[in-house]
Structure formats: structure tokens, C-alpha cells
């Protein structure tokens, strides 16, 4: 029996499928290792929530702070995936460096640790619906997070432009000549 006249078996079909779908050796594939790059480009979906909700839901990332009688924890939550980052004074590595786990120094150090973890994860903007009293420990935590380079305001989502729109917004990934020349002129002055 010739090779082409042999009856089809599942093993032969599977082999043929693998042969046809195997990538060529000279092609390269790009894998997106940052699932949040659409948020950085300001084109990802941002839920608007309901207008009667008190804190609102129009965010990509938000900061939540929980205090108990003994420990303090801070979480960065994504609107879709839940908790992304967290830091707590109950963690052994943080607890070993503190005298008390709920005093002002603990709040400040927790803010620095959370900000460092956010920067390592690539999160530089988030919303914060926490309202702190002036001079309180909570305000010191928020100041420590902001002093470490985290902004508590997220950029607005780019509106979807239509072909008939007269004005088109500048996209963050495009650089126009006018903006480049104005930046170089400002540096020369």
C-alpha cells in the first residue's frame, strides 16, 4: 500500500496538524508581558459606574487602606481583577523593622513599601477615595505614597473619535514635531 493510500488515523491527522501549524524557524513572535499597557496608553476600558454611587467606580486602580486594632494594610485593587498589590504591617519582613505595628512610623513606612511595590509593578497612577483628617496617621501614609512617586489621579481615557469629528485628540504614543521643537526650545533657554 502506498503512503498516500493508507487509511487516515487520528495519529496521522494529529501529526499533519502539528506539521502545518508549527511556526517556521525564521519567524519571531512578540509576547505582551505587560497586560496593563492599554491602560498606560489610555485606551483601555474604564468603567463609568452609576452616577449615584458614592465613591464612584471610574478607575483602573484604586487604593484601599484597612486598619485594625493591631495592624494596618494597604491594597491596590484593579477594577476587574481585584487585589493586585498589598502591603501590611502584619508581614514578617515589615513587622521586624517596626517598634509598633500601628503607630505613625508604621503608617509612613507602609506607605513607602507600598509605593516601592507599585513602582516595581509599573503602576504610577491610581485613585484614592480615602479622606484623611489633617495631621492624622492616615494622612502621613498618603503623603509618603505621593512622596515616593505615585500620583493619586489617573489620566482620562481617550475618547473614541469618529471620522466626522472636527478635532482629534493627540495620542500619547504619537509625537508631533511641534511638541518636540517646543521642548528643545525650552531646554535651550
N, C-alpha and C positions, 0 to 999 in steps of 0.2 A: 504494500500500500504506500502511495507517495505521501510526502509530508503534508501537502495541501488537502489531500483527500481523507485525512484522519478525522474521526468524529470529534466534535467540539466537547471539551470537558471544562469544568469550572476552573481547573488549574491552568489550562491553556488560555482561557478568557482572561483570567486574572493576570497572567504573565503579559498578555498583549496590552491590557490596560496600563499596567505599570510601565511597559516599554513606551507607550505613546504619551503618557503623562509625565515621564521623568524629565526634569529640566536638562537642557543642554549644558555642557560643561563650561561654555564661554559666557553664559548669561549670569548677571548678578541681580539679586533681589534686595530691596531695601525694606527693612523691617522698622516700623514705627515703634520705638521703645518708650515714647512718652505719650501715654493715652490722653494727656491733658493739653496737647499742643493746639487743639482747636479753640480751647478756652484762652490760651495765650494770644492766639491770632484774633480773638474777639468775634469768632463766627459760630461758636458752639451754641446750642440751645440753652437758654437761660429761662427757667420757669418764671412766670409772672405772678402766680398765686392768685388769691382772691383779694379784692380791694378792702374787704372788711377784716382781714387777718391783722392782728396787732403787730407782731414783729415783721411780717411780710416774708415772702419766700423768693424774692428776686435776687438770688445769689448763686455763685458756683461753689464757693467755700465760705463757711461761717465758723466763728469761734464760739465755743461754749465752755463756760467755766463752772465747775461744781465744787462747792466747799462743804465739808462735813465737819464734825467736831474735832477731828484729828488730822485729816488730810485735805489737800487741795489737788484738783485735777483739771486739766485743760485739754479740750479736744477740738480738732479741726475736722469739720464734717463737710462732706460733699453732698449736694442736693440729691444725688441719685444713689451713690454708693455707700452712704453713711460715714462712719468714722474712718478718716484716712491716717491722721496722726494723733498721738496723745502723749501727754506727759503728766506725771503725777508725783507728788511728794511721797507716795507710798512705794515708789520704785526703790529698790535697794541701793542703786548707784547714786540716786539723788538724796535719799534719806541719810546715807552715811556722811554726806557733806554738810548737813544742816544740824543746828542745835535743837530747834523745834520744827515740826513739820507743818505748822500753821501760823507762824509769825510773819512779820513784814519781810524779813530776809528770805523766807521760803517763797513768798509770792514773787519777789523780784527775781530770784534765781530760777524759779519755774518759768517765768516769762522769758528769760534768756535761753533756757534749754529748749522751750517750745519754738522760739524764733529760729534757733540754730537748726532744729529738725525741719522746720518749714523751708528754710533756705536750701538745705541739702536735698529736699524733695522737689524743689523748683517752684514752690508756692510763695509768691511775694505780695500778693494782694488777697484780701479776704474781707468779708463784712463782719462787723461786731455789733450785736444788739445789746450788749451788756452796758448798763448805765451805772457808773460808779460815783459814789459820793466823793467830793473833793477831799483829798488828803487821806483817803482810805487805802487799805492794803490792796484792794482790787484795782484802784486807780494806778498804784505803783506797778502792778503786774502789767497792765495795759501800756503804761509808759515804757516799761522795759522791753516789751514786744516791739513797740514802734521804734525805740532807740536802736534796736538790733537790725532794722531794715525792712520791717513788714509794714505794709500800708493797710489801713482799715477801710479803704474804698476800692471797690472793684471797678474796672473800666466798663463803660456801657457797651452793650452788644451792638455790633454794626448792623444798621437797618438793611433790610433786603431791598436793593434798588431795582426798579423796574425800567424797562427800555424807554419809557416815556418820561422819566424823571429828568428835570432840568439840571439838578445838582447831584453830583455823585460824590460820595464820601471818599476821602483818601484812605486807602487800605494800609494797615500797619506794616505789611510785608513789601510794599512798594515805596521806593524812594524817588521823589521828584527832584529835578535839577534845581528848582527854586529853593527847596529846603536845604539842599547841600550847599549852595552858594551862600545862603544867609548864615549857615552855621560856620562856614570858613571865614566869612567876613567878620563875624562876631569874635572869633578866635584871634584874628589879626589885630583887632582893636585893643 
